Amino acid sequence: MATHINSPRTALRRHHADVDNSAQHLLVVDDDRDIRLLLAEQLGVAGFTVAVAGDGTAMRQELDRHAIDLVILDLNLPREDGLALCRQVRMTSTVPIIMLTARGDPIDRILGLEMGADDYVVKPFEPRELLARIRSVLRRAQALPTNLDPLDARRAVFAGWTIDFEFRQMVAPEGRVVMLSGAEFRLLRMFIEYANRTLTREQLLAMGAIRQGEGLDRAIDLQVSRLRNKFGRDGGDLIRTVRNEGYVLAAAVQLE
């Protein structure tokens, strides 16, 4: 899939000052060789170590070979598309994923997030936008608030649902696996840690429930709505609205 990036490589160089990304290893997965090489060069200028892959097979080899901190994954790949690859990665790893798409249909971006992507960027894009999103996703992945330090448990069970902290997924009472985006996983972790206690929007914001730059109350409400949808018909009963206060996970939680 051919496309182009709007800005020259100096756009990233100007934003490299005072930022040290040298310890962070990115993987760019795109079937367009020119895009792969250009992104690798530009992100290298910004201080990252960058590996590249042209398809799913090469992507898996790089993930096995290196400790990757973030994957930049093109949606439209040959043989195995980005959505399928995102889902495969998310079954075994919580590595952050930013999806690249040239499609304007919002459903493609929604599907990417549903499959477990942490963010998306629409082609053509400004390198500064991609760099800002990379840094934002890495900050969220590597600098969780202290009250979201890893729980001393591998999973949580409530109302027949099992939440796997290691693989960032849910298993429904009937055995169906439900993938979570990065934002949905963080929000659910907050609700689990404070089960049966009302969390205000202000508290959820302070704990990092949404990306920086998003609208405040409306963004929280939208994220809660998306998380409820993952529970299907159980969503409204499990994550309840407390009028004029906030939200609460209304279930007895067992940590295992």
C-alpha positions, 0 to 999 in steps of 0.5 A: 500500500503506497502513501506518503508522509507530509513533513520532511525528516527535520520535523522530528529532529526539531522535536528531539531536543531534550528528549532521550528515547535511546532505550526504547525499541520500536517496530514498524510493520508496513508492506511499503518499503519506502514507508518503512525506511522513512519511518525508521530514519525519522524515528531514529533521528528522534532517538529511538531504536527502530526495527522494521518488518514488511508482513506478519511473518517478519513482525513475529520474528522481530518480536521474538528476536527483540524486546520491543517497546511499541509496534507501529502496525499498518492496517492493510498488509498482504496475507494477514491484515493489521487487524488480525495481527493486532489480535494475535499479538494481543493474545500473548503480549501487552506491547503497545500498538499504534495502528496506521490506516489510510482508510477514512471509514471510522469503523476501521479505526474502531475495529483496530481499537476493539482488537487491542490497539492503543491508538491509531494514526490516519495516513497521510500524517505529520511525523510530529503527530506520530511522534507525539502519539508514540510518546503518549502511548509509551508514557501511559504504558511505562508510567502508570500511577502508583495506585495502578502498580501491578496487582499481586494477582494474575487475574480477577474473577467477578460475576462469572467474568475472568480478567487476565492481567497478563494478556489484557483480555476478558473471558465471558461466562460462556468462555468467549474471549474479549480483547481490551484496548489499552485504555479499556484495560487501564479503566477496568483495572481502576474499577477492579482495584476500587470495586464497590467504591464510587470513582468520580470523573475527577478521580478517574482523570487523575489516575490516567483513565484517558489520554492527555488532550481529550475532553474531560467529562465527555471522554470519561463517559465515552470510555466507560460506555465502550468498556460497558459494551465489552460486557454486553448485556451485563455492562450496565449492571456491572459498571453502574452510574452513581448519579451526580457522583461517578461510576462503580464496579458493582460486583464482588471481585476475587483476585487469583 
